[in-house]
Each structure stands twice: as structure tokens, then as C-alpha cells.
Amino acid sequence: MQSHPANGHPERHLVGRIGWLRAAVLGANDGIVSTASLIVGVAAAAANRGEVLLAGVAGLVAGAMSMAAGEYVSVSSQADTEAADLSRERQELATSPEHEQRELSAIYQRRGLDKATADQVAAQLTAKDAIGAHARDELGITVTTTARPVQAALTSAATFTAGASLPLLAAWLSPIGPPMIIGVSAASLLFLALLGAIGAKTGGAPVGNATLRVAFWGALAMAVTAGIGKLVGTAV
């Protein structure tokens, strides 16, 4: 998000990336971890090459659809809540405009303005865009943070597919058995570390912490599924 202050100096605010960045990082991370874990688990169970690749492709398709549906439903619920709150505010502004203006003034007073200034600010903002002022300052709903279900769903599905394709490619290039398990695990950890670094850099967060966090949980997930696959394969 870029703003243009009165002095003409543009400012870029990273918070404007929250909506799509969260969905993108979640989708890509889930795609790498879940698909790599599935491949490693099936390979550890002594399955043949075709079965491992088939499991990976099935995991990619199912995961992408699941991510899209889950993000859409989740963010739609947030959008419904926002719409209900805004509808209530519109009704209150229509029936009790003076009370709503005093409520807005009280918010500004709690933020540090004196009563006279808060009253004046509330009156001017109410005259210009009453519902916008209440949405932003009372409900915390802004253009930056508002729910966008379709954007979240498409972003998650696309990034999950991109993420899942990486360990699937590593499995396709690796021979079956321990080399595949090691190759997919190593490649996936590298991809996860790069994802953590890119996500942190894009969001303006510390790169080291994000990289270690993503790589650690990915390694744990693959270790657990490999262990389960080994146990199941031995038992069968």
C-alpha cells in the first residue's frame, strides 16, 4: 500500500500486503510440507515408484482444492461478520446519529484528544463519511484488512499447487527407496527455508527467525510421517 503525504514523499506500508501474503505463505508452506510428508511416508512404506508419484499427485490436487475451499469459507465468514457489523452501524446512524457521534468522539478522547478537539473531529468525519469513520475507528475495518474470500481462495490454491509441485518434482527425479526419501526431504527443507526467507522479506519481518521456524516444522512433519510409513510398511 502506498500513500502520498502532503509533502509529496510517497510511503509504502507493508501492512497492505497482509491479505494476500498470509494466504500465499500458508498455501505454499502447506503444499511443500503436506506433499513432501506424503511422498516420504509412502516411500518409507516400501511402495514402488508409480505408487509414490500417484500419491504425490493426488495429494497436490486434493490439497489445492481443500485449501481453496477452506480459505473461501473461512474468509467468507469474516466477510459476513464485517457486513453484519456495518449493517448494524448504518441502522444506528440512521436512528441515533447524535449518540453515534458522541461514541466516535469518546473513541478519539481515549486516544488522547481533548473533548473539544474530539467533538470537532467526530463531527467533521461524520459529515464526510459517517459509516467509513465508524468502520475504521470503532470496528477496525479498513480497506487494507477487509476480508476478500475469492482473493484468498485463489491465492491459496495457486500457491499450494506451486509449493506441492516442488517435492513432487524432486520425487520424480529421485530413484525409489532411501535416495528418494533423502532427496525429497533435503529439497523440501531447502524450499521451505527459501519460502520463509521470501515471506519474511516481503512482509518486512526478520528473515532468520522465519526461515528457522518454517524449516523446523517442515522437518518435524516429514520425520513423523516417514516414521509412520516405515512402521506401517514393516507391519504390512
MARMIKOL-240208 format. One line per 5 residues: number of its first residue (from 0); for each residue x, z, y of C-alpha. Coordinates in steps of 0.05 Angstrom, whole numbers. Example, Ala and Ser with C-alpha at 12.3 -4.5 7.8 and 13.67 -1.06 7.14 Angstrom:
<lotors>
0> 246:156:-90 | 273:143:-21;
</lotors>
This chain:
<lotors>
0> 0:0:0 | 28:-20:68 | 6:9:134 | 22:-14:205 | 30:43:254;
5> 23:33:329 | 98:23:338 | 96:-38:293 | 141:-8:239 | 110:-22:170;
10> 107:34:119 | 100:25:44 | 66:82:8 | 77:87:-67 | 11:123:-78;
15> -23:56:-72 | 5:37:-140 | -26:96:-177 | -87:59:-203 | -52:1:-239;
20> 15:36:-252 | -17:92:-293 | -55:43:-336 | 5:-4:-343 | 54:50:-364;
25> 4:82:-411 | -13:15:-443 | 59:-8:-453 | 82:60:-478 | 25:66:-527;
30> 37:-5:-550 | 110:8:-566 | 101:76:-597 | 39:63:-639 | 62:-5:-665;
35> 134:18:-678 | 109:80:-713 | 61:40:-756 | 115:-10:-775 | 166:44:-791;
40> 114:84:-831 | 93:24:-873 | 165:1:-882 | 185:71:-905 | 129:68:-957;
45> 169:11:-991 | 119:-43:-972 | 140:-116:-973 | 156:-156:-910 | 89:-190:-906;
50> 51:-125:-910 | 94:-93:-856 | 84:-152:-808 | 9:-155:-823 | 3:-81:-808;
55> 40:-91:-743 | -4:-149:-720 | -67:-111:-740 | -42:-51:-701 | -29:-95:-640;
60> -98:-126:-639 | -136:-62:-654 | -94:-22:-605 | -104:-72:-548 | -179:-73:-557;
65> -181:3:-563 | -141:12:-500 | -184:-36:-461 | -249:-4:-485 | -223:67:-475;
70> -197:54:-405 | -261:18:-385 | -306:74:-410 | -263:129:-381 | -254:98:-312;
75> -327:76:-311 | -346:149:-320 | -303:166:-260 | -335:109:-220 | -405:135:-239;
80> -387:204:-215 | -360:177:-149 | -422:135:-139 | -467:195:-152 | -429:237:-102;
85> -432:183:-49 | -506:173:-61 | -517:248:-51 | -476:246:13 | -516:188:40;
90> -581:226:27 | -554:289:61 | -530:249:121 | -599:219:127 | -637:285:122;
95> -588:335:153 | -538:297:198 | -523:357:242 | -507:401:182 | -462:347:153;
100> -425:340:219 | -413:416:221 | -389:413:149 | -339:359:169 | -316:400:228;
105> -305:460:184 | -261:419:139 | -217:399:197 | -214:471:221 | -189:493:154;
110> -134:441:161 | -110:471:226 | -151:441:283 | -184:487:333 | -260:486:334;
115> -267:444:397 | -220:391:372 | -250:392:302 | -320:384:331 | -297:325:372;
120> -261:291:313 | -321:302:268 | -369:273:320 | -326:211:332 | -314:197:258;
125> -388:208:242 | -407:159:297 | -359:106:270 | -367:114:194 | -402:177:171;
130> -402:163:96 | -329:140:99 | -308:204:133 | -345:248:82 | -320:207:23;
135> -248:214:46 | -246:284:74 | -299:321:34 | -299:285:-33 | -227:259:-34;
140> -249:188:-50 | -206:135:-17 | -192:60:-25 | -126:78:-59 | -154:126:-111;
145> -223:97:-124 | -240:80:-196 | -232:7:-217 | -255:1:-290 | -242:-73:-300;
150> -173:-70:-270 | -155:-10:-313 | -182:-43:-377 | -147:-110:-367 | -82:-77:-346;
155> -81:-31:-407 | -98:-87:-456 | -45:-133:-428 | 10:-82:-424 | -7:-54:-493;
160> -1:-124:-522 | 66:-134:-486 | 92:-67:-510 | 68:-77:-582 | 100:-145:-585;
165> 170:-116:-577 | 174:-74:-641 | 136:-128:-677 | 189:-179:-657 | 244:-130:-679;
170> 210:-123:-747 | 204:-198:-754 | 279:-206:-741 | 300:-150:-788 | 306:-151:-864;
175> 259:-106:-903 | 280:-36:-922 | 325:13:-884 | 352:-42:-838 | 282:-55:-812;
180> 268:19:-802 | 333:29:-764 | 327:-36:-725 | 255:-25:-703 | 268:48:-686;
185> 330:33:-645 | 299:-26:-609 | 236:13:-594 | 274:72:-565 | 312:23:-521;
190> 247:-9:-498 | 216:60:-485 | 276:81:-444 | 272:17:-403 | 197:27:-393;
195> 208:98:-370 | 261:76:-321 | 219:18:-294 | 157:61:-287 | 195:116:-251;
200> 229:66:-205 | 163:32:-188 | 129:98:-174 | 188:128:-136 | 200:184:-187;
205> 266:209:-216 | 290:157:-267 | 329:204:-313 | 272:252:-328 | 221:197:-340;
210> 269:159:-386 | 285:220:-429 | 212:242:-432 | 187:175:-457 | 244:165:-506;
215> 237:235:-535 | 163:230:-551 | 171:160:-579 | 227:183:-625 | 185:242:-649;
220> 125:197:-664 | 168:148:-704 | 203:204:-742 | 137:236:-762 | 106:171:-786;
225> 169:150:-823 | 169:217:-859 | 95:210:-878 | 107:138:-900 | 165:160:-943;
230> 124:215:-975 | 64:170:-988 | 108:115:-1016 | 143:163:-1063 | 78:193:-1086;
235> 45:126:-1099;
</lotors>
